Amino acid sequence: MHISDDTLDITADSPCVGHCTTVLGDDVCRSCLRTFDEVTCWLEMNEEERRAVNRRIALLQRKQSVL
């Protein structure tokens, strides 16, 4: 199944909701769905890189809602 991101409004805003589980040892945060590396490197990422992370998260959420 291909999920298009044409209709997604992707920003460079942090998806953090303040309940990070990567500090508990998770490889992917259960709250914002970013990887540990994405969380720790977020401040150094440029806007394009942040949008790419947010696009991946949005597509993952959309795919999960279809299932």
Gaussian input, Z-matrix of N, CA and C with variables (Angstrom, degrees):
# hf/3-21g

backbone

0 1
 N
 C     1     B1
 C     2     B2     1     A1
 N     3     B3     2     A2     1     D1
 C     4     B4     3     A3     2     D2
 C     5     B5     4     A4     3     D3
 N     6     B6     5     A5     4     D4
 C     7     B7     6     A6     5     D5
 C     8     B8     7     A7     6     D6
 N     9     B9     8     A8     7     D7
 C    10    B10     9     A9     8     D8
 C    11    B11    10    A10     9     D9
 N    12    B12    11    A11    10    D10
 C    13    B13    12    A12    11    D11
 C    14    B14    13    A13    12    D12
 N    15    B15    14    A14    13    D13
 C    16    B16    15    A15    14    D14
 C    17    B17    16    A16    15    D15
 N    18    B18    17    A17    16    D16
 C    19    B19    18    A18    17    D17
 C    20    B20    19    A19    18    D18
 N    21    B21    20    A20    19    D19
 C    22    B22    21    A21    20    D20
 C    23    B23    22    A22    21    D21
 N    24    B24    23    A23    22    D22
 C    25    B25    24    A24    23    D23
 C    26    B26    25    A25    24    D24
 N    27    B27    26    A26    25    D25
 C    28    B28    27    A27    26    D26
 C    29    B29    28    A28    27    D27
 N    30    B30    29    A29    28    D28
 C    31    B31    30    A30    29    D29
 C    32    B32    31    A31    30    D30
 N    33    B33    32    A32    31    D31
 C    34    B34    33    A33    32    D32
 C    35    B35    34    A34    33    D33
 N    36    B36    35    A35    34    D34
 C    37    B37    36    A36    35    D35
 C    38    B38    37    A37    36    D36
 N    39    B39    38    A38    37    D37
 C    40    B40    39    A39    38    D38
 C    41    B41    40    A40    39    D39
 N    42    B42    41    A41    40    D40
 C    43    B43    42    A42    41    D41
 C    44    B44    43    A43    42    D42
 N    45    B45    44    A44    43    D43
 C    46    B46    45    A45    44    D44
 C    47    B47    46    A46    45    D45
 N    48    B48    47    A47    46    D46
 C    49    B49    48    A48    47    D47
 C    50    B50    49    A49    48    D48
 N    51    B51    50    A50    49    D49
 C    52    B52    51    A51    50    D50
 C    53    B53    52    A52    51    D51
 N    54    B54    53    A53    52    D52
 C    55    B55    54    A54    53    D53
 C    56    B56    55    A55    54    D54
 N    57    B57    56    A56    55    D55
 C    58    B58    57    A57    56    D56
 C    59    B59    58    A58    57    D57
 N    60    B60    59    A59    58    D58
 C    61    B61    60    A60    59    D59
 C    62    B62    61    A61    60    D60
 N    63    B63    62    A62    61    D61
 C    64    B64    63    A63    62    D62
 C    65    B65    64    A64    63    D63
 N    66    B66    65    A65    64    D64
 C    67    B67    66    A66    65    D65
 C    68    B68    67    A67    66    D66
 N    69    B69    68    A68    67    D67
 C    70    B70    69    A69    68    D68
 C    71    B71    70    A70    69    D69
 N    72    B72    71    A71    70    D70
 C    73    B73    72    A72    71    D71
 C    74    B74    73    A73    72    D72
 N    75    B75    74    A74    73    D73
 C    76    B76    75    A75    74    D74
 C    77    B77    76    A76    75    D75
 N    78    B78    77    A77    76    D76
 C    79    B79    78    A78    77    D77
 C    80    B80    79    A79    78    D78
 N    81    B81    80    A80    79    D79
 C    82    B82    81    A81    80    D80
 C    83    B83    82    A82    81    D81
 N    84    B84    83    A83    82    D82
 C    85    B85    84    A84    83    D83
 C    86    B86    85    A85    84    D84
 N    87    B87    86    A86    85    D85
 C    88    B88    87    A87    86    D86
 C    89    B89    88    A88    87    D87
 N    90    B90    89    A89    88    D88
 C    91    B91    90    A90    89    D89
 C    92    B92    91    A91    90    D90
 N    93    B93    92    A92    91    D91
 C    94    B94    93    A93    92    D92
 C    95    B95    94    A94    93    D93
 N    96    B96    95    A95    94    D94
 C    97    B97    96    A96    95    D95
 C    98    B98    97    A97    96    D96
 N    99    B99    98    A98    97    D97
 C   100   B100    99    A99    98    D98
 C   101   B101   100   A100    99    D99
 N   102   B102   101   A101   100   D100
 C   103   B103   102   A102   101   D101
 C   104   B104   103   A103   102   D102
 N   105   B105   104   A104   103   D103
 C   106   B106   105   A105   104   D104
 C   107   B107   106   A106   105   D105
 N   108   B108   107   A107   106   D106
 C   109   B109   108   A108   107   D107
 C   110   B110   109   A109   108   D108
 N   111   B111   110   A110   109   D109
 C   112   B112   111   A111   110   D110
 C   113   B113   112   A112   111   D111
 N   114   B114   113   A113   112   D112
 C   115   B115   114   A114   113   D113
 C   116   B116   115   A115   114   D114
 N   117   B117   116   A116   115   D115
 C   118   B118   117   A117   116   D116
 C   119   B119   118   A118   117   D117
 N   120   B120   119   A119   118   D118
 C   121   B121   120   A120   119   D119
 C   122   B122   121   A121   120   D120
 N   123   B123   122   A122   121   D121
 C   124   B124   123   A123   122   D122
 C   125   B125   124   A124   123   D123
 N   126   B126   125   A125   124   D124
 C   127   B127   126   A126   125   D125
 C   128   B128   127   A127   126   D126
 N   129   B129   128   A128   127   D127
 C   130   B130   129   A129   128   D128
 C   131   B131   130   A130   129   D129
 N   132   B132   131   A131   130   D130
 C   133   B133   132   A132   131   D131
 C   134   B134   133   A133   132   D132
 N   135   B135   134   A134   133   D133
 C   136   B136   135   A135   134   D134
 C   137   B137   136   A136   135   D135
 N   138   B138   137   A137   136   D136
 C   139   B139   138   A138   137   D137
 C   140   B140   139   A139   138   D138
 N   141   B141   140   A140   139   D139
 C   142   B142   141   A141   140   D140
 C   143   B143   142   A142   141   D141
 N   144   B144   143   A143   142   D142
 C   145   B145   144   A144   143   D143
 C   146   B146   145   A145   144   D144
 N   147   B147   146   A146   145   D145
 C   148   B148   147   A147   146   D146
 C   149   B149   148   A148   147   D147
 N   150   B150   149   A149   148   D148
 C   151   B151   150   A150   149   D149
 C   152   B152   151   A151   150   D150
 N   153   B153   152   A152   151   D151
 C   154   B154   153   A153   152   D152
 C   155   B155   154   A154   153   D153
 N   156   B156   155   A155   154   D154
 C   157   B157   156   A156   155   D155
 C   158   B158   157   A157   156   D156
 N   159   B159   158   A158   157   D157
 C   160   B160   159   A159   158   D158
 C   161   B161   160   A160   159   D159
 N   162   B162   161   A161   160   D160
 C   163   B163   162   A162   161   D161
 C   164   B164   163   A163   162   D162
 N   165   B165   164   A164   163   D163
 C   166   B166   165   A165   164   D164
 C   167   B167   166   A166   165   D165
 N   168   B168   167   A167   166   D166
 C   169   B169   168   A168   167   D167
 C   170   B170   169   A169   168   D168
 N   171   B171   170   A170   169   D169
 C   172   B172   171   A171   170   D170
 C   173   B173   172   A172   171   D171
 N   174   B174   173   A173   172   D172
 C   175   B175   174   A174   173   D173
 C   176   B176   175   A175   174   D174
 N   177   B177   176   A176   175   D175
 C   178   B178   177   A177   176   D176
 C   179   B179   178   A178   177   D177
 N   180   B180   179   A179   178   D178
 C   181   B181   180   A180   179   D179
 C   182   B182   181   A181   180   D180
 N   183   B183   182   A182   181   D181
 C   184   B184   183   A183   182   D182
 C   185   B185   184   A184   183   D183
 N   186   B186   185   A185   184   D184
 C   187   B187   186   A186   185   D185
 C   188   B188   187   A187   186   D186
 N   189   B189   188   A188   187   D187
 C   190   B190   189   A189   188   D188
 C   191   B191   190   A190   189   D189
 N   192   B192   191   A191   190   D190
 C   193   B193   192   A192   191   D191
 C   194   B194   193   A193   192   D192
 N   195   B195   194   A194   193   D193
 C   196   B196   195   A195   194   D194
 C   197   B197   196   A196   195   D195
 N   198   B198   197   A197   196   D196
 C   199   B199   198   A198   197   D197
 C   200   B200   199   A199   198   D198

   B1=1.4422
   B2=1.5228
   B3=1.3155
   B4=1.4600
   B5=1.5125
   B6=1.3198
   B7=1.4609
   B8=1.5116
   B9=1.3096
   B10=1.4566
   B11=1.5196
   B12=1.3379
   B13=1.4582
   B14=1.5217
   B15=1.3456
   B16=1.4619
   B17=1.5219
   B18=1.3188
   B19=1.4551
   B20=1.5202
   B21=1.3156
   B22=1.4575
   B23=1.5248
   B24=1.3196
   B25=1.4579
   B26=1.5199
   B27=1.3235
   B28=1.4623
   B29=1.5224
   B30=1.3246
   B31=1.4539
   B32=1.5238
   B33=1.3108
   B34=1.4638
   B35=1.5273
   B36=1.3331
   B37=1.4608
   B38=1.5276
   B39=1.3077
   B40=1.4524
   B41=1.5247
   B42=1.3349
   B43=1.4574
   B44=1.5341
   B45=1.3147
   B46=1.4596
   B47=1.5290
   B48=1.3389
   B49=1.4569
   B50=1.5329
   B51=1.3289
   B52=1.4562
   B53=1.5242
   B54=1.3291
   B55=1.4633
   B56=1.5200
   B57=1.3107
   B58=1.4586
   B59=1.5218
   B60=1.3355
   B61=1.4623
   B62=1.5212
   B63=1.3314
   B64=1.4668
   B65=1.5236
   B66=1.3287
   B67=1.4670
   B68=1.5260
   B69=1.3289
   B70=1.4608
   B71=1.5187
   B72=1.3520
   B73=1.4532
   B74=1.5172
   B75=1.3251
   B76=1.4644
   B77=1.5232
   B78=1.3305
   B79=1.4669
   B80=1.5235
   B81=1.3300
   B82=1.4608
   B83=1.5213
   B84=1.3222
   B85=1.4565
   B86=1.5266
   B87=1.3153
   B88=1.4635
   B89=1.5212
   B90=1.3231
   B91=1.4663
   B92=1.5205
   B93=1.3403
   B94=1.4700
   B95=1.5238
   B96=1.3343
   B97=1.4708
   B98=1.5258
   B99=1.3291
   B100=1.4630
   B101=1.5215
   B102=1.3334
   B103=1.4535
   B104=1.5229
   B105=1.3193
   B106=1.4671
   B107=1.5188
   B108=1.3401
   B109=1.4678
   B110=1.5248
   B111=1.3175
   B112=1.4701
   B113=1.5224
   B114=1.3223
   B115=1.4654
   B116=1.5300
   B117=1.3291
   B118=1.4683
   B119=1.5270
   B120=1.3168
   B121=1.4706
   B122=1.5254
   B123=1.3263
   B124=1.4655
   B125=1.5360
   B126=1.3110
   B127=1.4724
   B128=1.5180
   B129=1.3243
   B130=1.4581
   B131=1.5325
   B132=1.3266
   B133=1.4697
   B134=1.5230
   B135=1.3324
   B136=1.4577
   B137=1.5288
   B138=1.3180
   B139=1.4655
   B140=1.5331
   B141=1.3110
   B142=1.4644
   B143=1.5295
   B144=1.3204
   B145=1.4608
   B146=1.5267
   B147=1.3294
   B148=1.4652
   B149=1.5217
   B150=1.3266
   B151=1.4674
   B152=1.5343
   B153=1.3179
   B154=1.4664
   B155=1.5325
   B156=1.3155
   B157=1.4689
   B158=1.5267
   B159=1.3234
   B160=1.4645
   B161=1.5272
   B162=1.3165
   B163=1.4695
   B164=1.5369
   B165=1.3229
   B166=1.4696
   B167=1.5270
   B168=1.3289
   B169=1.4669
   B170=1.5313
   B171=1.3290
   B172=1.4679
   B173=1.5218
   B174=1.3256
   B175=1.4597
   B176=1.5313
   B177=1.3285
   B178=1.4559
   B179=1.5303
   B180=1.3310
   B181=1.4614
   B182=1.5259
   B183=1.3093
   B184=1.4570
   B185=1.5293
   B186=1.3278
   B187=1.4655
   B188=1.5251
   B189=1.3359
   B190=1.4668
   B191=1.5292
   B192=1.3257
   B193=1.4619
   B194=1.5258
   B195=1.3383
   B196=1.4558
   B197=1.5208
   B198=1.3225
   B199=1.4783
   B200=1.4697
   A1=108.81
   A2=115.98
   A3=120.91
   A4=108.99
   A5=116.60
   A6=121.52
   A7=107.95
   A8=116.36
   A9=121.64
   A10=110.36
   A11=115.69
   A12=119.40
   A13=110.98
   A14=117.44
   A15=121.86
   A16=112.50
   A17=117.30
   A18=121.03
   A19=113.00
   A20=117.41
   A21=120.95
   A22=110.94
   A23=116.28
   A24=121.66
   A25=106.94
   A26=116.50
   A27=122.01
   A28=109.81
   A29=116.25
   A30=121.60
   A31=109.52
   A32=115.49
   A33=121.05
   A34=110.37
   A35=117.30
   A36=121.53
   A37=110.45
   A38=115.67
   A39=120.10
   A40=109.86
   A41=117.09
   A42=120.16
   A43=113.02
   A44=116.72
   A45=121.70
   A46=111.04
   A47=115.05
   A48=120.41
   A49=111.05
   A50=115.90
   A51=120.57
   A52=115.79
   A53=117.54
   A54=121.27
   A55=109.62
   A56=116.79
   A57=121.83
   A58=111.26
   A59=114.83
   A60=119.11
   A61=111.97
   A62=117.52
   A63=118.14
   A64=110.38
   A65=117.54
   A66=119.83
   A67=111.24
   A68=115.90
   A69=120.98
   A70=112.09
   A71=115.46
   A72=119.78
   A73=115.31
   A74=117.70
   A75=119.89
   A76=110.29
   A77=116.70
   A78=120.81
   A79=110.95
   A80=116.77
   A81=122.70
   A82=107.47
   A83=116.60
   A84=121.19
   A85=109.77
   A86=116.80
   A87=121.23
   A88=111.91
   A89=117.60
   A90=120.92
   A91=113.06
   A92=117.11
   A93=119.51
   A94=113.30
   A95=116.79
   A96=123.55
   A97=114.71
   A98=117.51
   A99=119.78
   A100=109.37
   A101=115.00
   A102=119.93
   A103=109.00
   A104=115.65
   A105=120.26
   A106=110.27
   A107=117.29
   A108=120.78
   A109=111.82
   A110=117.08
   A111=120.25
   A112=111.00
   A113=116.89
   A114=121.06
   A115=110.37
   A116=116.22
   A117=119.45
   A118=112.84
   A119=118.24
   A120=121.21
   A121=113.37
   A122=118.38
   A123=122.41
   A124=112.27
   A125=118.06
   A126=120.65
   A127=112.88
   A128=117.46
   A129=121.09
   A130=112.68
   A131=117.33
   A132=120.74
   A133=110.76
   A134=115.15
   A135=118.21
   A136=108.47
   A137=116.33
   A138=121.08
   A139=112.16
   A140=117.02
   A141=120.81
   A142=111.29
   A143=116.62
   A144=120.76
   A145=111.11
   A146=116.82
   A147=120.74
   A148=110.78
   A149=116.74
   A150=120.04
   A151=110.60
   A152=116.62
   A153=120.30
   A154=110.54
   A155=117.08
   A156=121.12
   A157=109.58
   A158=116.55
   A159=120.58
   A160=111.67
   A161=117.34
   A162=120.82
   A163=109.74
   A164=116.51
   A165=120.40
   A166=110.48
   A167=116.31
   A168=120.97
   A169=110.52
   A170=117.17
   A171=121.29
   A172=111.24
   A173=116.82
   A174=120.37
   A175=111.18
   A176=116.64
   A177=121.04
   A178=110.24
   A179=116.93
   A180=120.52
   A181=110.98
   A182=116.71
   A183=120.76
   A184=110.32
   A185=115.83
   A186=120.72
   A187=110.12
   A188=117.64
   A189=121.78
   A190=111.23
   A191=117.50
   A192=120.13
   A193=111.75
   A194=116.85
   A195=121.68
   A196=110.47
   A197=115.52
   A198=120.13
   A199=108.19
   D1=132.14
   D2=177.22
   D3=-104.08
   D4=128.33
   D5=177.64
   D6=-110.23
   D7=119.35
   D8=-177.89
   D9=-80.81
   D10=144.40
   D11=175.65
   D12=-103.59
   D13=16.23
   D14=-178.32
   D15=-61.04
   D16=-33.68
   D17=-175.24
   D18=-95.19
   D19=-0.79
   D20=-178.70
   D21=-82.51
   D22=135.53
   D23=174.16
   D24=-96.51
   D25=98.77
   D26=-173.35
   D27=-97.84
   D28=122.99
   D29=177.05
   D30=-107.71
   D31=175.13
   D32=175.73
   D33=-99.87
   D34=11.03
   D35=179.93
   D36=-69.60
   D37=149.52
   D38=178.45
   D39=-67.70
   D40=134.44
   D41=177.02
   D42=-82.85
   D43=2.73
   D44=-176.37
   D45=-59.06
   D46=134.97
   D47=176.29
   D48=-115.34
   D49=8.69
   D50=174.07
   D51=83.89
   D52=14.82
   D53=178.58
   D54=-128.60
   D55=57.51
   D56=-173.24
   D57=-69.13
   D58=129.85
   D59=177.83
   D60=-102.61
   D61=-1.65
   D62=177.30
   D63=-68.92
   D64=-25.87
   D65=176.86
   D66=-69.48
   D67=-15.70
   D68=177.38
   D69=-92.84
   D70=0.83
   D71=177.99
   D72=105.72
   D73=-1.03
   D74=177.71
   D75=-69.81
   D76=140.85
   D77=175.47
   D78=-73.70
   D79=-29.31
   D80=178.36
   D81=-128.46
   D82=130.45
   D83=179.50
   D84=-65.23
   D85=130.12
   D86=179.72
   D87=-72.60
   D88=-18.98
   D89=-178.53
   D90=-87.70
   D91=-50.72
   D92=-175.16
   D93=-106.30
   D94=-8.91
   D95=177.68
   D96=69.88
   D97=14.86
   D98=174.31
   D99=-85.41
   D100=151.05
   D101=174.91
   D102=-74.77
   D103=165.30
   D104=177.21
   D105=-56.33
   D106=-44.81
   D107=179.49
   D108=-62.37
   D109=-39.92
   D110=179.18
   D111=-65.09
   D112=-39.57
   D113=178.42
   D114=-64.50
   D115=-48.26
   D116=-174.58
   D117=-73.70
   D118=-25.16
   D119=-178.48
   D120=-99.49
   D121=0.60
   D122=-172.71
   D123=-52.68
   D124=-45.53
   D125=-176.57
   D126=-66.99
   D127=-25.76
   D128=178.79
   D129=-87.92
   D130=-14.71
   D131=-178.31
   D132=-71.30
   D133=146.04
   D134=173.74
   D135=-84.26
   D136=174.86
   D137=-175.42
   D138=-60.44
   D139=-39.86
   D140=179.84
   D141=-63.54
   D142=-41.84
   D143=178.72
   D144=-65.47
   D145=-40.20
   D146=178.45
   D147=-65.26
   D148=-41.37
   D149=177.78
   D150=-62.85
   D151=-37.35
   D152=178.77
   D153=-63.29
   D154=-41.81
   D155=176.93
   D156=-63.20
   D157=-46.69
   D158=-178.79
   D159=-65.91
   D160=-33.39
   D161=176.55
   D162=-65.99
   D163=-44.39
   D164=178.28
   D165=-59.86
   D166=-43.14
   D167=-179.97
   D168=-65.11
   D169=-44.83
   D170=-179.20
   D171=-62.43
   D172=-41.75
   D173=178.57
   D174=-66.72
   D175=-38.86
   D176=177.30
   D177=-63.35
   D178=-44.80
   D179=179.37
   D180=-63.85
   D181=-41.10
   D182=179.26
   D183=-64.33
   D184=-43.15
   D185=179.34
   D186=-62.73
   D187=-42.79
   D188=-179.33
   D189=-66.37
   D190=-32.93
   D191=-179.69
   D192=-73.56
   D193=-22.69
   D194=177.74
   D195=-76.97
   D196=-31.78
   D197=-177.78
   D198=-73.27

